[in-house]
Amino acid sequence: DVKVTQSSRYLVKRTGEKVFLECVQDMDHENMFWYRQDPGLGLRLIYFSYDVKMKEKGDIPEGYSVSREKKERFSLILESASTNQTSMYLCASSLRRRAGGPRGETQYFGPGTRLLVL
Amino acid sequence: GENVEQHPSTLSVQEGDSAVIKCTYSDSASNYFPWYKQELGKRPQLIIDIRSNVGEKKDQRIAVTLNKTAKHFSLHITETQPEDSAVYFCAAGFKTIFGAGTRLFVKA
């Protein structure tokens, strides 16, 4: 059973603080994703990583950075938190599609971190 | 960039009726099209997916159809039940871009 965990369920930070959100998966998935979820806007991709130390920007990377030093862990960093980054942050992981092999690309989501920036 | 549009944003049906949610995508290289269900306060979970070499897939009361030429795919829920009430998301593209979601209400 795939397990994706996030370091905090709720977080309150001040404007200008550096914020770290951690995500860990235990299924040896190559792909990991960070989304933010806001009412009416769905799940918007911030960054994703398809291997250790590899990353690609999503639709809304501004104000965020990521780190993937180990396969199981993907960190989202808000360099200087702002009030418009108040949101629900969801992490997900999936297997990388391989030719001739398992083709599952199902994403497994963490429980989410609700971040409030004051 | 890649784009996924989803309609309608809200859908209200009577219990027992069918519900249809539609998505269009821009990335013609997309070959995997999942649908996720998110119940209130919970994380999204996959309910059905389809690959580009298949036109239709069914799993009990839910089905997905894909038209690659027109670049759209749809979720069909038959005999809706109150527990189907949730937000549904489609997704497509190499980066797995999600639609904005459809809030489905099933009235008993």
Chai-1 contact restraints between the chains, C-beta under 6 A:
chainA,res_idxA,chainB,res_idxB,connection_type,confidence,min_distance_angstrom,max_distance_angstrom,comment,restraint_id
A,G42,B,F98,contact,1.0,0.0,6.0,A-B,restraint_1
A,G42,B,G99,contact,1.0,0.0,6.0,A-B,restraint_2
A,G42,B,A100,contact,1.0,0.0,6.0,A-B,restraint_3
A,G42,B,G101,contact,1.0,0.0,6.0,A-B,restraint_4
A,L43,B,F98,contact,1.0,0.0,6.0,A-B,restraint_5
A,L45,B,K95,contact,1.0,0.0,6.0,A-B,restraint_6
A,E105,B,Y32,contact,1.0,0.0,6.0,A-B,restraint_7
A,T106,B,L46,contact,1.0,0.0,6.0,A-B,restraint_8
A,F109,B,R43,contact,1.0,0.0,6.0,A-B,restraint_9
A,F109,B,P44,contact,1.0,0.0,6.0,A-B,restraint_10
A,P111,B,R43,contact,1.0,0.0,6.0,A-B,restraint_11
